[in-house]
């Protein structure tokens, strides 16, 4: 199974992505045939900062779970209103 095929299972989830030019926490918005779209989260304010399109050949590491990703999920969840 190819990386992008597996990543499609995790669309709309929070992840940590490390690629050739950087590393960020964010929400995996979509996975295309040769790229991923990632909404970057500013870990200090828990606000979305920007959206990146990353070419899959530049991807080095993607963490779907773990303590840091769980903390991001908890912080974002605590800021959601009950009406969303």
C-alpha positions as CSV (number, residue, x, y, z in Angstrom):
1,X,0.0,0.0,0.0
2,X,1.3,3.4,-0.9
3,X,1.6,6.3,1.6
4,X,-1.0,8.4,0.0
5,X,-3.5,5.6,-0.1
6,X,-3.0,5.0,3.6
7,X,-3.2,8.8,4.4
8,X,-6.7,9.0,2.8
9,X,-8.0,7.0,5.8
10,X,-6.9,9.9,8.0
11,X,-8.3,12.9,6.2
12,X,-9.8,15.5,8.5
13,X,-7.7,14.3,11.5
14,X,-5.0,16.2,13.4
15,X,-1.4,15.1,12.6
16,X,2.2,16.1,12.8
17,X,3.9,16.3,9.4
18,X,7.6,16.5,8.8
19,X,8.8,17.2,5.3
20,X,12.0,18.3,3.6
21,X,11.5,22.0,4.3
22,X,9.8,22.0,7.7
23,X,7.5,20.4,10.2
24,X,4.1,21.4,11.6
25,X,1.0,20.3,13.4
26,X,-2.2,20.6,11.5
27,X,-5.3,19.1,10.2
28,X,-5.0,16.8,7.1
29,X,-7.6,18.4,4.8
30,X,-7.2,16.2,1.7
31,X,-4.9,13.8,0.0
32,X,-4.5,14.1,-3.7
33,X,-2.7,11.8,-6.2
34,X,0.7,13.5,-5.6
35,X,0.2,16.0,-2.7
36,X,-1.4,16.5,0.7
37,X,-3.3,19.6,1.9
38,X,-2.6,20.6,5.5
39,X,-4.2,23.3,7.5
40,X,-1.4,24.5,9.8
41,X,-2.3,25.1,13.5
42,X,-0.4,27.7,15.6
43,X,0.3,25.7,18.7
44,X,0.4,28.9,20.9
45,X,-3.0,30.2,19.9
46,X,-4.6,27.0,18.5
47,X,-5.8,29.0,15.5
48,X,-5.4,28.0,11.9
49,X,-2.5,29.9,10.5
50,X,-2.3,28.8,6.8
51,X,-2.9,26.0,4.4
52,X,-0.1,24.2,2.7
53,X,0.0,21.9,-0.3
54,X,2.9,19.5,0.2
55,X,4.2,17.4,-2.6
56,X,4.3,13.8,-1.5
57,X,7.9,13.2,-2.5
58,X,9.0,15.7,0.1
59,X,7.2,13.9,3.0
60,X,9.5,12.4,5.6
61,X,7.3,11.6,8.6
62,X,3.6,11.8,9.6
63,X,2.5,11.2,13.2
64,X,-1.2,10.4,13.5
65,X,-1.2,9.7,17.3
66,X,1.0,10.4,20.3
67,X,1.1,12.7,23.2
68,X,1.7,15.9,21.2
69,X,-1.1,15.2,18.7
70,X,-3.4,14.3,21.6
71,X,-2.6,17.6,23.2
72,X,-3.5,19.5,20.0
73,X,-6.8,17.6,19.7
74,X,-7.6,18.4,23.4
75,X,-6.8,22.1,23.0
76,X,-8.8,22.5,19.8
77,X,-11.7,20.5,21.3
78,X,-11.8,22.7,24.4
79,X,-12.1,25.8,22.2
80,X,-15.1,24.6,20.2
81,X,-18.5,26.0,21.1
82,X,-21.4,23.7,21.8
83,X,-23.2,25.0,18.7
84,X,-20.7,23.9,16.1
